[in-house]
Amino acid sequence: MRAASRFAAYLALCWGTLLALAWGAVPGTPWLAPALLALVAAHTTLPIVAFLVRGGGWRRYPTAAFRLWVVRPALYAQLVLPVTAGAGVLGLLAGAPFGHALATGRVAAAGAFAVGAAVLALGWLGSRRLVVREVEARVPGLPDAFDGLRIVQVSDLHVGPQTSRRFLDRVTRTVRALSPDLVTVTGDLVDDRVEDARIFGDWVRGLEAEGPRVPLGVYLIPGNHDVYAGWTGVHDALRLHTRAHVLVNDARVVHRDGASLALLGTGDPAGRTRGADGCAPDLGRAFARVPRDVPIVAFAHNPALWPALAERGAALTLSGHTHWGQLALPRLGWSLASPFLEHAMGAYQDGEALLYVHPGTGFWGIPFRLGAFPEVAAITLRSAESAGISMGAATVARAA
């Protein structure tokens, strides 16, 4: 209750500041600008209130139009609101000694809004800039038959009715152009509803509907958003609508020229608290399905599982989850997720254990990506005497 009261007070303060600045902005009709601003405030605030009152959900399935024209403007508004209102207050204070408090406040608020809108526009463009990244993983003990194996990784698609079908088609064409031996989607397959699983399933079927076949198949694991959506329902839909291998605390051994390689998929830590049936990580169960002395490539949505996977012998772990914060400076090795997570972005090595944290292919919340562009990663396995992992620079997906 206290948190709700504070949030209400925060909204009242921000919108109240902007309404005060707007009063009289249109000569002759001083009420016009505040009236229009009040309509914007209602359109972008009431959905947030309704969502919170209902315990963080919607009564009905949110359609594409609802997500695009109601949810997304509300999220955009919450991002620019404090910056715009805060700049307005600073402008009022700066202009007061000179007798121009209102004019200075309006200019400061308008300038802050313009800058915020420009940054969000750049982020929107970035969310459409699909890139490809080559990653080489050198694995001691990898059989020669699997030297050069190509794993194409997609992650965090967050598929829902708001997802651009044109963008999904670009992802499909990019994956095919990389000639994968196998494809993995490392969690957050859907956005937040069970109904979205069918849309995701349509995309998975499209991977092999036309063009070259993926010889070793498509592998899926759950992420936290799949748990939030209701993993049991998502899993059932995936089994019904796709031929992909769904690995949850499970492993599948693939063979080539008499050699073997284990592909292991984990559950997600969100399953521990959400009561998702069999979806919490159970590494003991997963590793029990791997024959002795077979090298292991693990798929784990949350990179927090990597130390435990490495300790049990996973040679390479492919993760997602972090999105690199959807805002990153790759050359500096920094992302918005870096202050909060030990393994936030890119490649890591601990002894002979390797990890690649994918920046994601879709987005969560709003279409915003700067420096952490939507990616399709091509991981090439190499047999080597010593372990190592290296990342190439991201390049624009030409097949798209």
Secondary structure, DSSP 8 states (H G I E B T S, - for coil): -HHHHHHHHHHHHHHHHHHHHHTT-STT-TTHHHHHHHHHHHHHHHHHHHHHHTTS--SS---HHHIIIIIHHHHHHHHHHHHHHHHHHHHHHHHGGGT-HHHHHHHHHHHHHHHHHHHHHHHHHHHT--EEEEEEEEETT--GGGTT-EEEEE----B-TTS-HHHHHHHHHHHHHT--SEEEEES--BSS-TTHHHHHHHHHHHHHHSSS--TT-EEEE--HHHHHHHHHHHHHHHHHH---EE-SSEEEEEEETTEEEEEEE---TTHHHHT-TTTS--HHHHHTTS-TT--EEEE-SSGGGHHHHHHHT-SEEEE-SSGGGGBEEGGGTEETTTTT-SS-SEEEEETTEEEEE---SS-SSSS--BSS--EEEEEEEEE-SS-EEEE---EE-TT-
